[in-house]
């Protein structure tokens, strides 16, 4: 059994629809400059969580894994954008920096799948989801925040999930 570090909490999802609902709660809280990093093996629920985040954030665009285009952009009716980066095919942090993450963050929240592959290129302040598969339906997420804004998001997210 792993020990959860201080400032983190654990969320267990029992189905893909529950994972989407968890994501929706988080999506409602995101503002430009917020970074959500997702780490986990294939099938851990990263894209399913992003589907919920984008929906909760207000996007009506269809969410798919951006593995072949690297970055997907989702829009809201107010013309705001949400960037979704998949680092699976990136060779490392240098290639991620070439994507101009700072420009993305100046106007949008950023969601990063396979964030562990490019961690040195990511902002120090972020939410980090360590995701793992428990069984065919169930997923386990350990969520940690770095930086005051992201700690605030984490606390509000925890309250939304578990109550005050």
MDAnalysis code that builds the backbone (N, CA, C; Angstrom):
import MDAnalysis as mda
import numpy as np

u = mda.Universe.empty(492, n_residues=164, atom_resindex=np.repeat(np.arange(164), 3), trajectory=True)
u.add_TopologyAttr("name", ["N", "CA", "C"] * 164)
u.add_TopologyAttr("resid", np.arange(1, 165))
u.add_TopologyAttr("resname", ["UNK", "UNK", "UNK", "UNK", "UNK", "UNK", "UNK", "UNK", "UNK", "UNK", "UNK", "UNK", "UNK", "UNK", "UNK", "UNK", "UNK", "UNK", "UNK", "UNK", "UNK", "UNK", "UNK", "UNK", "UNK", "UNK", "UNK", "UNK", "UNK", "UNK", "UNK", "UNK", "UNK", "UNK", "UNK", "UNK", "UNK", "UNK", "UNK", "UNK", "UNK", "UNK", "UNK", "UNK", "UNK", "UNK", "UNK", "UNK", "UNK", "UNK", "UNK", "UNK", "UNK", "UNK", "UNK", "UNK", "UNK", "UNK", "UNK", "UNK", "UNK", "UNK", "UNK", "UNK", "UNK", "UNK", "UNK", "UNK", "UNK", "UNK", "UNK", "UNK", "UNK", "UNK", "UNK", "UNK", "UNK", "UNK", "UNK", "UNK", "UNK", "UNK", "UNK", "UNK", "UNK", "UNK", "UNK", "UNK", "UNK", "UNK", "UNK", "UNK", "UNK", "UNK", "UNK", "UNK", "UNK", "UNK", "UNK", "UNK", "UNK", "UNK", "UNK", "UNK", "UNK", "UNK", "UNK", "UNK", "UNK", "UNK", "UNK", "UNK", "UNK", "UNK", "UNK", "UNK", "UNK", "UNK", "UNK", "UNK", "UNK", "UNK", "UNK", "UNK", "UNK", "UNK", "UNK", "UNK", "UNK", "UNK", "UNK", "UNK", "UNK", "UNK", "UNK", "UNK", "UNK", "UNK", "UNK", "UNK", "UNK", "UNK", "UNK", "UNK", "UNK", "UNK", "UNK", "UNK", "UNK", "UNK", "UNK", "UNK", "UNK", "UNK", "UNK", "UNK", "UNK", "UNK", "UNK", "UNK", "UNK", "UNK", "UNK", "UNK"])
u.atoms.positions = np.array([
    [0.839, -1.192, 0.000],
    [0.000, 0.000, 0.000],
    [0.880, 1.250, 0.000],
    [0.584, 2.172, -0.877],
    [1.351, 3.406, -0.998],
    [0.857, 4.434, 0.010],
    [1.788, 5.232, 0.501],
    [1.438, 6.321, 1.388],
    [1.186, 7.551, 0.530],
    [0.077, 8.224, 0.775],
    [-0.267, 9.425, 0.018],
    [0.398, 10.616, 0.685],
    [1.162, 11.381, -0.103],
    [1.888, 12.501, 0.473],
    [0.943, 13.612, 0.917],
    [1.406, 14.400, 1.866],
    [0.615, 15.505, 2.391],
    [0.253, 16.456, 1.253],
    [-0.972, 16.958, 1.273],
    [-1.436, 17.849, 0.223],
    [-2.013, 17.110, -0.967],
    [-2.124, 15.806, -0.862],
    [-2.698, 14.984, -1.926],
    [-3.958, 14.325, -1.403],
    [-4.763, 13.811, -2.329],
    [-5.868, 12.968, -1.922],
    [-6.137, 11.939, -2.998],
    [-6.875, 10.919, -2.623],
    [-7.151, 9.809, -3.514],
    [-8.606, 9.824, -3.938],
    [-8.831, 9.540, -5.222],
    [-10.178, 9.419, -5.774],
    [-10.252, 8.061, -6.446],
    [-11.298, 7.314, -6.155],
    [-11.518, 6.039, -6.823],
    [-12.751, 6.163, -7.698],
    [-12.575, 5.823, -8.969],
    [-13.681, 5.829, -9.918],
    [-14.058, 4.385, -10.210],
    [-15.344, 4.112, -10.200],
    [-15.810, 2.745, -10.407],
    [-16.331, 2.486, -11.818],
    [-16.277, 3.517, -12.707],
    [-16.747, 3.335, -14.082],
    [-16.263, 4.499, -14.935],
    [-16.239, 4.320, -16.263],
    [-15.889, 5.445, -17.138],
    [-16.824, 6.649, -16.957],
    [-18.112, 6.410, -16.754],
    [-19.027, 7.545, -16.576],
    [-18.721, 8.287, -15.276],
    [-18.314, 7.572, -14.238],
    [-17.930, 8.239, -12.999],
    [-16.635, 9.028, -13.201],
    [-15.695, 8.485, -13.974],
    [-14.459, 9.211, -14.281],
    [-14.787, 10.514, -15.006],
    [-15.726, 10.466, -15.961],
    [-16.135, 11.691, -16.665],
    [-16.751, 12.695, -15.689],
    [-17.606, 12.216, -14.772],
    [-18.236, 13.132, -13.800],
    [-17.186, 13.761, -12.887],
    [-16.185, 12.995, -12.483],
    [-15.087, 13.535, -11.669],
    [-14.382, 14.639, -12.457],
    [-14.112, 14.367, -13.735],
    [-13.486, 15.367, -14.591],
    [-14.333, 16.619, -14.734],
    [-15.643, 16.451, -14.847],
    [-16.536, 17.610, -14.964],
    [-16.398, 18.526, -13.763],
    [-16.290, 17.941, -12.580],
    [-16.122, 18.761, -11.362],
    [-14.855, 19.598, -11.443],
    [-13.782, 18.993, -11.939],
    [-12.527, 19.724, -12.063],
    [-12.620, 20.784, -13.161],
    [-13.206, 20.427, -14.293],
    [-13.300, 21.362, -15.414],
    [-13.982, 22.664, -15.055],
    [-14.955, 22.607, -14.168],
    [-15.676, 23.808, -13.732],
    [-14.764, 24.810, -13.023],
    [-13.630, 24.346, -12.513],
    [-12.748, 25.179, -11.699],
    [-11.592, 25.815, -12.475],
    [-11.370, 25.380, -13.710],
    [-10.162, 25.776, -14.435],
    [-10.253, 27.146, -15.093],
    [-9.112, 27.854, -15.027],
    [-8.950, 29.178, -15.630],
    [-7.705, 29.171, -16.520],
    [-7.558, 30.170, -17.403],
    [-6.325, 30.258, -18.185],
    [-5.100, 30.225, -17.274],
    [-4.090, 29.474, -17.693],
    [-2.863, 29.336, -16.914],
    [-2.838, 28.122, -16.014],
    [-3.993, 27.492, -15.782],
    [-4.032, 26.285, -14.952],
    [-3.510, 25.099, -15.752],
    [-2.756, 24.236, -15.088],
    [-2.150, 23.077, -15.737],
    [-2.588, 21.817, -14.997],
    [-3.104, 20.842, -15.747],
    [-3.496, 19.549, -15.192],
    [-2.670, 18.486, -15.894],
    [-1.827, 17.805, -15.115],
    [-0.923, 16.785, -15.636],
    [-1.487, 15.405, -15.309],
    [-1.496, 14.536, -16.315],
    [-2.039, 13.196, -16.162],
    [-0.935, 12.173, -16.437],
    [-0.722, 11.303, -15.476],
    [0.285, 10.254, -15.588],
    [-0.403, 8.916, -15.359],
    [-0.140, 7.955, -16.229],
    [-0.712, 6.624, -16.057],
    [-0.527, 5.788, -17.301],
    [-0.589, 4.492, -17.140],
    [-0.416, 3.575, -18.257],
    [-1.568, 3.690, -19.248],
    [-1.405, 3.047, -20.397],
    [-2.497, 2.954, -21.362],
    [-3.715, 2.362, -20.673],
    [-4.869, 2.972, -20.891],
    [-6.103, 2.467, -20.307],
    [-6.371, 2.914, -18.882],
    [-5.541, 3.805, -18.344],
    [-5.725, 4.257, -16.960],
    [-6.860, 5.262, -16.804],
    [-7.402, 5.769, -17.920],
    [-8.527, 6.695, -17.843],
    [-8.200, 8.139, -18.150],
    [-7.015, 8.401, -18.681],
    [-6.596, 9.783, -18.935],
    [-7.545, 10.505, -19.897],
    [-7.790, 9.917, -21.056],
    [-8.654, 10.581, -22.040],
    [-10.090, 10.667, -21.534],
    [-10.549, 9.654, -20.830],
    [-11.904, 9.689, -20.262],
    [-12.032, 10.838, -19.261],
    [-11.011, 11.032, -18.424],
    [-11.022, 12.152, -17.481],
    [-11.028, 13.476, -18.241],
    [-10.229, 13.574, -19.309],
    [-10.187, 14.808, -20.117],
    [-11.556, 15.088, -20.739],
    [-12.267, 14.050, -21.162],
    [-13.617, 14.249, -21.705],
    [-14.497, 14.959, -20.679],
    [-14.413, 14.519, -19.436],
    [-15.186, 15.165, -18.375],
    [-14.722, 16.576, -18.083],
    [-13.404, 16.773, -18.036],
    [-12.858, 18.105, -17.763],
    [-13.340, 19.090, -18.825],
    [-13.220, 18.714, -20.096],
    [-13.633, 19.610, -21.183],
    [-15.123, 19.919, -21.100],
    [-15.920, 18.925, -20.788],
    [-17.369, 19.143, -20.652],
    [-17.671, 20.082, -19.489],
    [-17.067, 19.847, -18.339],
    [-17.279, 20.709, -17.173],
    [-16.778, 22.122, -17.407],
    [-15.742, 22.268, -18.205],
    [-15.179, 23.575, -18.543],
    [-16.111, 24.333, -19.478],
    [-16.968, 23.599, -20.200],
    [-17.958, 24.248, -21.049],
    [-17.797, 24.009, -22.533],
    [-16.897, 23.107, -22.923],
    [-16.695, 22.844, -24.345],
    [-17.761, 21.904, -24.876],
    [-18.185, 22.184, -26.089],
    [-19.123, 21.300, -26.776],
    [-18.415, 20.450, -27.823],
    [-17.104, 20.615, -27.957],
    [-16.333, 19.844, -28.931],
    [-16.169, 18.406, -28.464],
    [-16.055, 17.509, -29.409],
    [-15.804, 16.108, -29.126],
    [-14.357, 15.948, -28.670],
    [-14.145, 15.197, -27.614],
    [-12.807, 14.994, -27.063],
    [-12.294, 13.624, -27.474],
    [-11.116, 13.636, -28.117],
    [-10.442, 12.393, -28.467],
    [-8.988, 12.507, -28.036],
    [-8.306, 11.383, -27.987],
    [-6.894, 11.407, -27.660],
    [-6.131, 12.076, -28.796],
    [-5.296, 13.059, -28.487],
    [-4.571, 13.762, -29.546],
    [-3.249, 13.096, -29.927],
    [-3.136, 11.779, -29.738],
    [-1.868, 11.075, -29.967],
    [-1.243, 11.356, -31.323],
    [-2.052, 11.572, -32.354],
    [-1.493, 11.733, -33.689],
    [-1.357, 13.180, -34.120],
    [-1.972, 14.113, -33.401],
    [-1.830, 15.525, -33.723],
    [-1.117, 16.287, -32.612],
    [-0.809, 15.647, -31.526],
    [-0.120, 16.174, -30.342],
    [-0.978, 17.106, -29.490],
    [-1.633, 18.102, -30.109],
    [-2.434, 19.046, -29.326],
    [-3.816, 19.192, -29.954],
    [-4.845, 18.985, -29.144],
    [-6.215, 19.294, -29.554],
    [-6.630, 20.581, -28.863],
    [-7.478, 21.336, -29.515],
    [-8.000, 22.574, -28.950],
    [-9.516, 22.443, -28.879],
    [-10.068, 22.666, -27.689],
    [-11.511, 22.622, -27.487],
    [-11.980, 24.039, -27.202],
    [-13.155, 24.379, -27.708],
    [-13.671, 25.744, -27.587],
    [-14.967, 25.777, -26.789],
    [-15.232, 26.964, -26.243],
    [-16.519, 27.249, -25.623],
    [-17.234, 28.278, -26.466],
    [-18.498, 28.511, -26.152],
    [-19.267, 29.511, -26.887],
    [-18.683, 30.916, -26.750],
    [-17.984, 31.197, -25.625],
    [-17.391, 32.524, -25.424],
    [-16.032, 32.670, -26.122],
    [-15.679, 31.694, -26.965],
    [-14.436, 31.680, -27.749],
    [-13.184, 31.349, -26.922],
    [-13.333, 31.058, -25.634],
    [-12.195, 30.599, -24.838],
    [-11.755, 29.231, -25.355],
    [-10.473, 28.915, -25.140],
    [-9.930, 27.651, -25.609],
    [-9.353, 26.839, -24.455],
    [-9.363, 25.538, -24.636],
    [-8.764, 24.583, -23.703],
    [-7.811, 23.733, -24.532],
    [-6.515, 23.698, -24.137],
    [-5.521, 22.920, -24.866],
    [-5.329, 21.561, -24.214],
    [-5.241, 20.527, -25.057],
    [-5.091, 19.138, -24.612],
    [-3.884, 18.549, -25.342],
    [-2.790, 18.389, -24.618],
    [-1.534, 17.898, -25.178],
    [-1.339, 16.441, -24.796],
    [-0.964, 15.625, -25.762],
    [-0.616, 14.225, -25.501],
    [0.881, 14.084, -25.761],
    [1.645, 13.852, -24.711],
    [3.104, 13.784, -24.820],
    [3.626, 12.388, -25.128],
    [2.749, 11.448, -25.384],
    [3.159, 10.059, -25.586],
    [4.223, 9.913, -26.672],
    [4.051, 10.613, -27.783],
    [4.976, 10.473, -28.907],
    [6.121, 11.482, -28.879],
    [6.148, 12.363, -27.903],
    [7.239, 13.332, -27.834],
    [8.519, 12.641, -27.354],
    [9.653, 13.096, -27.869],
    [10.931, 12.483, -27.508],
    [11.418, 12.941, -26.131],
    [10.848, 14.031, -25.611],
    [11.267, 14.512, -24.299],
    [10.885, 15.962, -24.100],
    [11.384, 16.561, -23.008],
    [11.020, 17.937, -22.660],
    [11.359, 18.966, -23.730],
    [12.475, 18.788, -24.438],
    [12.870, 19.751, -25.468],
    [11.835, 19.868, -26.563],
    [11.312, 18.746, -26.987],
    [10.290, 18.758, -28.033],
    [9.012, 19.429, -27.527],
    [8.705, 19.252, -26.247],
    [7.525, 19.901, -25.660],
    [7.698, 21.415, -25.648],
    [8.899, 21.884, -25.330],
    [9.152, 23.327, -25.309],
    [8.963, 23.947, -26.691],
    [9.250, 23.176, -27.742],
    [9.059, 23.666, -29.109],
    [7.593, 23.933, -29.425],
    [6.686, 23.365, -28.641],
    [5.254, 23.568, -28.871],
    [4.748, 24.896, -28.310],
    [5.606, 25.651, -27.620],
    [5.276, 26.957, -27.047],
    [4.164, 26.858, -25.999],
    [4.439, 26.088, -24.968],
    [3.479, 25.900, -23.880],
    [3.097, 27.230, -23.220],
    [4.058, 28.160, -23.135],
    [3.770, 29.456, -22.506],
    [2.661, 30.203, -23.239],
    [2.676, 30.138, -24.559],
    [1.619, 30.805, -25.338],
    [0.275, 30.152, -25.072],
    [0.259, 28.831, -24.975],
    [-0.992, 28.131, -24.674],
    [-1.518, 28.567, -23.309],
    [-0.639, 28.603, -22.316],
    [-1.054, 28.917, -20.945],
    [-1.483, 30.364, -20.772],
    [-1.015, 31.247, -21.640],
    [-1.394, 32.660, -21.506],
    [-2.871, 32.875, -21.837],
    [-3.473, 31.927, -22.551],
    [-4.856, 32.114, -22.967],
    [-5.780, 30.981, -22.574],
    [-5.259, 29.959, -21.908],
    [-6.062, 28.755, -21.742],
    [-5.564, 27.893, -20.597],
    [-6.445, 27.039, -20.063],
    [-5.945, 25.930, -19.246],
    [-5.249, 24.926, -20.171],
    [-4.356, 24.127, -19.621],
    [-3.626, 23.121, -20.387],
    [-3.770, 21.773, -19.689],
    [-4.200, 20.763, -20.443],
    [-4.286, 19.392, -19.959],
    [-3.188, 18.604, -20.656],
    [-2.401, 17.832, -19.895],
    [-1.268, 17.113, -20.474],
    [-1.356, 15.637, -20.120],
    [-1.603, 14.801, -21.149],
    [-1.533, 13.353, -20.960],
    [-0.077, 12.922, -21.109],
    [0.328, 11.905, -20.374],
    [1.710, 11.405, -20.364],
    [2.658, 12.510, -19.898],
    [2.223, 13.295, -18.937],
    [2.997, 14.443, -18.443],
    [4.361, 14.037, -17.897],
    [4.473, 12.835, -17.359],
    [5.742, 12.391, -16.796],
    [6.856, 12.339, -17.845],
    [6.513, 12.203, -19.117],
    [7.517, 12.147, -20.183],
    [8.169, 13.504, -20.446],
    [7.475, 14.589, -20.050],
    [7.979, 15.939, -20.344],
    [7.993, 16.821, -19.098],
    [7.991, 16.220, -17.927],
    [7.861, 16.970, -16.667],
    [8.785, 18.188, -16.568],
    [10.073, 18.104, -16.953],
    [10.932, 19.293, -16.830],
    [10.466, 20.485, -17.668],
    [9.679, 20.245, -18.714],
    [9.202, 21.337, -19.572],
    [7.922, 21.979, -19.047],
    [7.304, 21.357, -18.059],
    [6.014, 21.840, -17.558],
    [6.214, 22.864, -16.442],
    [5.258, 23.759, -16.271],
    [5.359, 24.736, -15.174],
    [5.449, 24.034, -13.818],
    [6.158, 24.653, -12.910],
    [6.292, 24.073, -11.562],
    [4.953, 24.012, -10.849],
    [4.072, 24.951, -11.154],
    [2.762, 24.980, -10.513],
    [1.767, 24.233, -11.385],
    [1.122, 23.218, -10.789],
    [0.219, 22.354, -11.548],
    [-0.568, 21.447, -10.609],
    [-1.576, 20.802, -11.177],
    [-2.240, 19.659, -10.539],
    [-1.674, 18.421, -11.217],
    [-1.395, 17.395, -10.447],
    [-0.833, 16.173, -11.011],
    [-1.707, 14.990, -10.598],
    [-2.223, 14.277, -11.593],
    [-3.005, 13.065, -11.372],
    [-2.135, 11.860, -11.681],
    [-1.871, 11.042, -10.686],
    [-1.192, 9.762, -10.898],
    [-2.316, 8.730, -10.973],
    [-2.489, 8.148, -12.153],
    [-3.667, 7.315, -12.418],
    [-3.238, 5.857, -12.616],
    [-4.054, 4.951, -12.055],
    [-3.743, 3.538, -12.282],
    [-5.025, 2.728, -12.391],
    [-4.917, 1.650, -13.132],
    [-6.027, 0.734, -13.329],
    [-6.079, -0.251, -12.170],
    [-7.246, -0.394, -11.564],
    [-7.434, -1.391, -10.510],
    [-8.009, -2.661, -11.129],
    [-9.038, -2.505, -11.951],
    [-9.608, -3.624, -12.709],
    [-10.263, -3.046, -13.955],
    [-11.019, -3.851, -14.682],
    [-11.571, -3.410, -15.960],
    [-12.362, -2.104, -15.853],
    [-13.093, -1.895, -14.794],
    [-13.929, -0.703, -14.631],
    [-13.354, 0.329, -13.661],
    [-12.619, -0.104, -12.677],
    [-12.214, 0.763, -11.566],
    [-10.828, 1.375, -11.780],
    [-10.731, 2.679, -11.456],
    [-9.480, 3.414, -11.563],
    [-9.198, 4.119, -10.246],
    [-7.915, 4.308, -9.966],
    [-7.457, 4.982, -8.756],
    [-6.645, 6.202, -9.172],
    [-6.981, 7.373, -8.619],
    [-6.272, 8.609, -8.922],
    [-5.722, 9.199, -7.625],
    [-4.434, 9.478, -7.613],
    [-3.834, 10.251, -6.520],
    [-3.596, 11.642, -7.100],
    [-4.165, 12.652, -6.471],
    [-4.098, 14.024, -6.996],
    [-3.263, 14.873, -6.053],
    [-2.298, 15.590, -6.622],
    [-1.407, 16.447, -5.846],
    [-1.320, 17.815, -6.519],
    [-1.143, 18.855, -5.729],
    [-1.039, 20.221, -6.257],
    [0.290, 20.847, -5.876],
    [0.817, 21.648, -6.800],
    [1.993, 22.468, -6.536],
    [1.623, 23.905, -6.878],
    [1.920, 24.829, -5.979],
    [1.620, 26.242, -6.189],
    [0.293, 26.621, -5.549],
    [0.202, 27.858, -5.109],
    [-0.978, 28.316, -4.369],
    [-2.274, 28.196, -5.161],
    [-2.274, 28.638, -6.419],
    [-3.504, 28.556, -7.238],
    [-3.956, 27.102, -7.391],
    [-3.028, 26.212, -7.640],
    [-3.390, 24.813, -7.846],
    [-3.776, 24.124, -6.537],
    [-3.201, 24.569, -5.422],
    [-3.637, 24.044, -4.117],
    [-5.072, 24.471, -3.835],
    [-5.400, 25.698, -4.246],
    [-6.768, 26.201, -4.103],
    [-7.737, 25.357, -4.961],
    [-7.343, 25.087, -6.198],
    [-8.164, 24.242, -7.071],
    [-8.329, 22.863, -6.432],
    [-7.237, 22.296, -5.927],
    [-7.284, 20.963, -5.323],
    [-8.243, 20.919, -4.142],
    [-8.204, 21.938, -3.313],
    [-9.086, 21.966, -2.144],
    [-10.549, 22.082, -2.572],
    [-10.832, 22.946, -3.526],
    [-12.213, 23.079, -4.018],
    [-12.672, 21.792, -4.702],
    [-11.776, 21.168, -5.461],
    [-12.070, 19.909, -6.135],
    [-12.373, 18.817, -5.103],
    [-11.549, 18.736, -4.069],
    [-11.762, 17.742, -3.006],
    [-13.113, 17.962, -2.335],
    [-13.452, 19.213, -2.060],
    [-14.747, 19.536, -1.444],
    [-15.899, 19.148, -2.372],
    [-15.721, 19.408, -3.681],
    [-16.768, 19.036, -4.638],
    [-16.971, 17.516, -4.696],
    [-15.878, 16.780, -4.571],
    [-15.949, 15.321, -4.656],
    [-16.476, 14.708, -3.356],
    [-15.940, 15.168, -2.223],
    [-16.244, 14.529, -0.946],
    [-17.116, 15.352, 0.001],
    [-17.399, 16.598, -0.340],
    [-18.145, 17.454, 0.575],
    [-17.179, 18.177, 1.510],
    [-17.667, 19.167, 2.232],
    [-16.809, 20.010, 3.075],
    [-16.112, 19.301, 4.167],
])
